[in-house]
């Protein structure tokens, strides 16, 4: 074995045992028995792959503790499906490495087959509750971004005071949250769904978190820094859209760019239009605060 091949095997072995630890820990706090079983199967695959490479290198690797902690924490916050699929994206990048090793190590073909077929099948069978309510989350997020971005942009020019804008934005946002959540509940009930309460909870949570993040710049900055607050609010809009669409693109395997530019274009377009309307109304009514 060449030194280069040995180093590649050690890296692969390290990755496999780290992923074994991640899958095992995530399975430990997963309540659904079916998901737990699939995660443990994934863990067993990774451990078997590590043992195969260890036979060639003569070294048993240990999991990378920080990477395990980081991924397990992300799984608790964002859901295990997101983390598992994100990890498997890294496996896709390793295909060229397996091709290179297959001539020297026949086992590489079997491991590659596991990564490409068996593990992907298991991952596709994962069923996480929070992903069943992505539609409700999108509804709350979209509505909050479009409505509140436009409202805050219009109020910024009309009021020119961060405290007044924050007060108006919070009142509008909280009222809209209750309205949106109750509408989702009634809509789900009218369709005969038994999960109406959960659906409305996910919608309301997405809406209220968006409200808080967009109003925060106006609460933190001095009263005369309304333009700076507006710029920070628009930056927060882009970050929310970026983060949410990345999450959905990984967890639900949906296209990222199209959804990102669509949401960003609508939200920023409404903000720009509302900004102009706020300026026009201020001049038309002759109000100077």
PyMOL commands that set and color helices and strands:
alter all, ss='L'
color gray80, all
select helices_A, chain A and resi 3-29+33-57+65-78+80-93+95-101+107-124+129-132+134-159+162-190+196-220+226-251+257-285
alter helices_A, ss='H'
color red, helices_A
deselect
rebuild
show_as cartoon
